Amino acid sequence: MAQRDIRSLDVGMLRTFDALMRERSVSRAATRLFLSQPAVSASLNRLRDTFGDPLFTRTAHGVEPTARAHALAGQVERVLADLSAMLEPGEGFEPAASQRIFRISGSDYASHLLLPTLANELVACGSRIRLHWETSSFLTLTERLRKGDFDVAVLPRLQPPSDCESALLYEDRYVVAVRRGHPTLSEAATLDAFCEAPHVFLGYGSSALDDLIDQVLARQGRTRSMRVAMTSFGQIVDLLAQTDHVAVLPLRVAERFRDRLAVHPLPFELPGYRSVVCWNRRSNSDAGVLWLKDALLRIALTAPA
């Protein structure tokens, strides 16, 4: 086989390849890269010409990597990591001079708390950094951090995670939240009314909080009715405001919606709520990720409680 000219390959093509390997979709890769779908398709065609292989074949649900693409994936990931490290200034990360894309995962409340200030600070310093915030399943977050799908994640944890680095954003406590004028829980949350009401919860899968609540109730010979699972706090509040459902929420979240909700102490004891920012251990050598983590911690520290 004739040796191919390295000048036929550029960093943008490698970033397209990496995004397609991670997303398995041209449209999602375009979103990940902040590019149009035609731009990603054009880059993919150049990749195919350069490597003499289709690399990604279309399926009913997106694209599937070929054997050649799988063989290249690790090499491309290492090259991109080395290039990113090479471009970082020796004295540390400077957001005003950066064009990086940072990917953050967290709840809609975490984005409300952190994202406006961070976005305003980047605009103020003239940075060209782009931010991608995604709400993702807590069950898969540490694995997606390991794979590089996210740079940092903001998680609720009863205990700090052991499979990644973490730092405490803030501590809080859990409360009972219902609509104002609830027929049985408008003034206080008794254990009977709490157990009898239909419950809505943050449905990312198996939840340590919900397991703990059910264990506490079981020790008192009680159960509750879990009726609706939702993927954001905003959805939960909308449902609460229009039904007689009940939810266990962090106090900060519930207080944000005080105009729509009645908030009461829990009728039993629970450990406090902890919000932590997490990152993969390999990112301890990435000045950009460490800057992002420190920025989120600083913003949370100065935000109103």
Buried (B, 14 or more C-beta within 10 A) or exposed (E): EEEEEEEEBEEBBBBBBBBBBBBBBBEBBBBBBEBEBEBBBBBBEBBBEBBEBBBBEEEEEBBEBBEEBEEBBEEBBEBBBEEBEEEBEEEEBBBEEBEBBBBBBBBBBBBBBBBEBBBEBBEEEEBEBBBBBBBBEBEBBBEBBBEBBBBBBBBBBEEBBEEBBBBEBBEBEBBBBBBEEBEBBBEEBBEEBBBBBEBBBBBBEEBEBBEBBBEBBEEEEBEBEBBBBBBBBBBBBBBBBEBBBBBBBBBBBBBBBEEBBBBBEBBBEBEEBBBBBBBBEBBEEBBBBBBBBEBBBBBBEEBEE
